[in-house]
Amino acid sequence: MKRKPEYFVLRGLLFLFDIENTHDDAREKIIVSKNVNDKQELAELFDILMKPEFLFYSVEEREWCIDTLKYYLEAGDSFDEVFTRITTYFDDDVEDQRQFMQVLLSCLLKYHVDDSDMG
């Protein structure tokens, strides 16, 4: 049975970039080295930091994250509620929050499929 989309799933995914997350100098340096408003650099950031975390999730948890992202993107959500509730290490504000989430979705889909192909 599929779990219904929940906003807290999105906040949980982005907690990796939140200053409330455990202090980690290496992670902070990686985050501030990337331009979060550039799709390619954002995807690189996700590949470095999000992929290992995401692959640690169960298949069901991964699918819940992906389905939740798809749901809110298709609903036309602005994602203000996610971005106003976290304070990130990003050097710049995220100019296009929907683009940010679309890049995140494409990365999560890629990680999930790649892992499934290997498994």
N, C-alpha and C positions, 0 to 999 in steps of 0.2 A: 504494500500500500504506500502510495506516494505521500510524503509529508507536504502540508500546505506551505506556501512561501511565507516567510517571516522576516521582518525588517532586521531583527537582531542578528540574523545570519550574516547580513552584509556588514554590519558593524563589527561582528566577530572576525570576518575576513580581513577587514582593514585595521584591526587592532595591532597587527604586525608593524604598522607604520605610526602608531600612536605614541606620543611621548610618555603616556602612562604605562606603556609596556616596559619590561625590565630594561635597565640601563645596559646598553651594549654598544661600545664605541665603534666597533667594526661595522655593525649594522647601520648605525647612524651615518657613518662616512659614506657607505654605499648609497643610502637614501639621498643624502644631500648632493651626491655627485651626479645625480640624474635629473634631467628636466622632465617633470611629471606632465608637462603640457606637450611633449613630443612623443608621438605614438611609439616610435621605435625605442627610445630610451625608457619609456614606461614599461614596454614589453620586456626589455632587458632587466629592469628592476624586478619585475614579477618573476622572471626566469631565475634570478639569483636568490631572491628571498621568499617568494610565495610558493614556488614549485615544491621545494622540499617539505614545507609545512603542509601543503595541500595533499601531497602524496602520502602523508602520514594518516590522513583521514580514511575512514572506511569508504567503500564504494557508495554506500547509501548516503553518507554525509556529503561526499563529493557531488553526488547527483542532486541532493537537496540544495547545495550552494549554487550549482549551475541552474537548476530550475528556478530558484529564487531570483537570481540575476536576470534570467530571461523574462520572468513574469513582470518584474518592475520596469525593465527596459521596454517591453511590449506595451505596458500600461502607460508609457510616456512619463514616468516619474522623473523628477529633477534631481533626486538624491540629496536634496538639501538636508533632510533629516539625518542622513548618515554623516555628511561632511560637517554639519554644525555641532555634532556631538563628539567629534574627535579632534584632537589637536595633534597634527602630524609633524614629523621631522622635515617635511618637504620645504625646500628653500622658497618655493613660490606657491601661491594659492593655485588650486586646481581650477583652471579657467573654464573648462568644459567637463562638468561632472559626468554627463552621460557618455562622452567619449572615453573618459577614464574607465567607466564601468564596462563599456563595450570592449575595450582593450583587455580588461580583466577577464571578461567572459571568454573572449577568444583564446586567451592564455589557459584558462582553466579547462576549456574543452580540449585543447591540444594536450595538456598534461594528462588528462583523464584517458583520452584515446591512446596516447603513446604508452601509458602504463598498462592499459588493457591489452594492447597488442603484445607487450612484453610478458604479461602474466599468463 
